[in-house]
Amino acid sequence: MLKNYEAIYENGRLTWLTAQPPIQNARVMITILEETSPPTNRRTPPTSIAGKGKTLGNIISPIIDEQEWECLK
């Protein structure tokens, strides 16, 4: 009968993540789960628009007056 136990193999040693099985000798089958990060599909703007962005107006002062801010009411 097959039973599953979870452990981490590191530098030739097993560290059990669950209760250690109560056995002295056993035949084992090892499944290796490789830790891979999924590839990120980053969007990039077309090179034809490089350097064409413009800052319009004053980026420091707010667009509307403080008296009109709803969050301060």
HELIX and SHEET records of a PDB file:
HELIX    1   1 THR A   47  ILE A   49  5                                   3    
HELIX    2   2 GLU A   66  GLU A   68  5                                   3    
HELIX    3   3 GLU A   70  LEU A   72  5                                   3    
SHEET    1   A 2 ALA A   7  GLU A  10  0                                        
SHEET    2   A 2 ARG A  13  TRP A  16 -1                                        
END                                                                             
